[in-house]
Amino acid sequence: MNYENIVLDFLNGITTITINRPKKLNALNKDTINELHSAFDAADADANTKVIIITGSGEKAFVAGADISEFAHFGIDEGGKLAAQGQKILFDFVEKLGTPVIAAVNGFALGGGLELAMACHFRLASTNAKMGLPEVSLGVIPGYGGTQRLPQLVGKGRAMEMVMTAGMIDADTALSYGLVNHVVELEELMPLCHKIAGKIMRNSSVAIAKAIKAINANYIDGKDGYQVEIKQFGKCFGTEDFKEGTTAFLEKRKAEFSGK
């Protein structure tokens, strides 16, 4: 598929998706959201892709928010559909992927940009990163999962303050909040992402996918995460990777996982 708003790169088991709208600070519009869905879907289906990294082009922004010009004239029904479709097509979709997704936050991650980063399995940030949910300054609230994922990551009180003030936090504050896992200089961001991806790829991809499902279950209303863990744990015993991993351990050698 030819993309107009994103760039894909594959290297050594890692698919990097770069949002490429630098003149708009990589703001998310409808076309970009649809392209991201297609790219994530294809990467997840590709057996050669073991880790996905999402980032923004340039040095200023990961994603500086949604493209406000697309929805400024919307009414109640249209606004609700915008949020529902966006969550289904991209944000919830990314969160539920079986392939690990790392957000490389290289600059501004505001509004929909921070919501996209939070939908990823974890986040790394450059020292120049600024993060926030400024929607209430526009008379609206976060609609792509921000009111749900932010308190899960930083706690209710901090999330309330960030949303109500519409303010930004810097990378070090985000690290202290637990919103990001690591903060490094911009030139070190992608190398660190690749280093961590390399550690991930040494392990069983089929087990990792099941772990993602079990961890996510804890945040789904009405789901018993412990029961999901038990079920996914049991399923691991029927995989080739389990046989290889346990055999390699007993034989005191490095496991060679097939991802099956």
N, C-alpha and C positions, 0 to 999 in steps of 0.2 A: 504493500500500500504506500502511496506517495503522501507525505505529510507536509503541510504548509506551516504549521506552528510549532512543531517539535522536531528534534533531531535524535536519531537512534545510533548507538554505537555498541558493538559487541566485541569483547576481548576476554579471552581466558575464562569463560563461564559467567561473565558479568555483562548484563545488558544495562547500558546507561541511557536514560531518557532525559533529554535536555529540552526544557520549554524555551522556545526560541522566538520571543516577541520583545526584543530589547527596547524598542522604541516605546512600548507600553509597559515597561518594567515587568514583562512576562505575565501581565494580568490574564486571568482566566476568562475567556469568552466561551460561548456555546460550542463553537467549532473546536477550540482547544480541548475542552472537556471531552468531546466525542473522540478526538484523536488520541488523547491520553488513554481513554478506555480501550481503544483498539490496540494501542501499543502495549499496555499492561496485559491484556488478554493474550496477545500473541507471544509475549515473553514468557508468561506463565505456562503456556502450552508447549513451549520449546524445551525439549528435554536437555538441551545443551546449556540453557540458562539456569544457573543455580542461585544467583542473587541479582536483584534489580536495584539500581541506584537512580533516584530522581533528583534533578537539580535544575537551576535556571541559567540561562545564558548571560554572559557578562559578569561584572564584579559588583553590581549594585543590588540585584534582587534575585531571590529565589522565585517568589511570586508576590507581587505587591498588592494582591487583592483580586477581586472580581472586576470585570469590565462593566462599570456602573452604567455606561451609556446604553447597554443592552436592556436594562430592566428599570430604568428610572421612571418610565411611563406605565409600568405594570399596575394592575389592580389586585384585589385580594386573591381571587382565584388564580390569576397568573403567577403571583408571588408564591403561593403555596405549591403550585406545580413546578416552579423553578427549583425550589428546595428539594422536593420529593424526587424529581428526575435527576438532579445533580447528585444527591446522596446515593441513589441506586446505581447510576451509570459510573460514577467515579469513586466517591469517598468511601462508601460501604464496600464497594467492589475491591478497592485496594486493601482495605483492612482485612478482608476475608481471603485474600490470595494465599495460596500454599507456598509460593515462592517468597522468600524474605525480601522485604522492600526497605531500603535505607534512604532517608531523606538527607541530602547534602545541602544544608541551608546556607547559601552564599549571599547574604545581604538581607534585604527586606523580606519578611514572611508575614504578611498582614492579611487579615480577613480570610478570604478563601485560600490564600497561600498558606497561612498557618494551619487552617483546617486540613489542607492537603498533607502538609507535613505531619500533622497529628494522626492522620489516617494511616500513615506508614508505620512499620513495625518498630522502628526507632529512628532517632534523629541525631545528626552531627551538625555542628554549626561553626562557621568562621567567626573570627573575632569582631568583624564588622556587622554581624547579623543583628537585626532588630525585629522583634516579634510582637504581635498584638492583634487584638480583635476590635477594630475601631467602629464597628457597625452602628452602635447607638448614636454616634456623632452624625450619622446620616438618617436617623429616625427609624432604624430597622435593627434586627438582632442577627447574630450569626445563624445562618440557615443550612450550612453544610456540615453539621455535626459539632460545631464549635462549643455550644453550651453543654454538650455531653462529654466530649473527649477531654476538654481542658480541665474540668474538675477531677476527672479520673487520673490525670497526670500530675496536677499541681495541688490538688485539694480544693475544697469548696470555697474557702475564704479567699484564697489568692485568685481563683477563677472569677469570683464575684467582683473583686477589685479591678481586675484587668478588663472585664467586660463593661463594668459601670463607668470606669474612668476613660475608656477608649484609648488608654495610653499604650506606649510601647515599652518593652523591657529589652535590655541589651543581652548579649550572649552569656556573659558571666552570671547575670541574674537568672536567665533561663536554665543555666547549668545548676545553680543552687536550688532552683525550684524542682528540678527533675524533669524539666520539659525537654532538655537535650541531654545526650549521654556524654558528649565530649565537645570541647571548644579548642580550635587550633587556628593558626594563621591561615589566611585564605589559600595561599599556595600549598599548604599542607592538607587541605580539606579532602580533596579527591584521593591523594595517596593514602590517607588514613582510612577512608571508606574502602578502598581496595584491600588494605591490610586486614581490616575486620572481615570483609567479604571472603578473603582467603581462608581465614580461620573457620568461617561458617562452612565453606565448601569442603573442608576436610571431613565433615560429619555427614550423616545420612540425611539426604534431602527428603526422603519419605517420612522419616521420624520428625524432622523439623516441621513439615507440613502438618503433621498430627499435633505437634506441640503448639503451633500457632492456633489451631482450632480449639484446643483445650484451654489455652490462656484467654482467648477471646470470649469463651463461654462464660467466664466469670463476670463479664460486663453486659451480658444479654439478659434483660428482664425475664424472669420466669424459667431461666435455665439453671440447672444444678451443675456447676462447673466440675464438681468432684465426680459426678457420674459420667460427664463427658470425658474427663481424664481417664477414668477406669476403662471406658469403652475404647478410647484411642490407644491406651496402653496395651490392651488386649490385642487390638488389631496389629500392633507392631510385631507380635509374635508370629504372624503369618507372612512376614515379608522376607525377601532375600537379604535385605540389609541387616535384619536382626541376626540371621544365621551367620552372615559374614562377620558382623561386628563381634558377636560372642565367640565365634571360632578364632578370629584373629586375636582377641584378647587372651584366650586360653593358649594359643600357639605363640604368644608374645611377639606378634608382628603387627605391622600397620594394616588397618582395614582398607580394602578397596571396594568402596560402596558403588552399587549399580543404580541406586535410586529406585529400586523396585521392591 
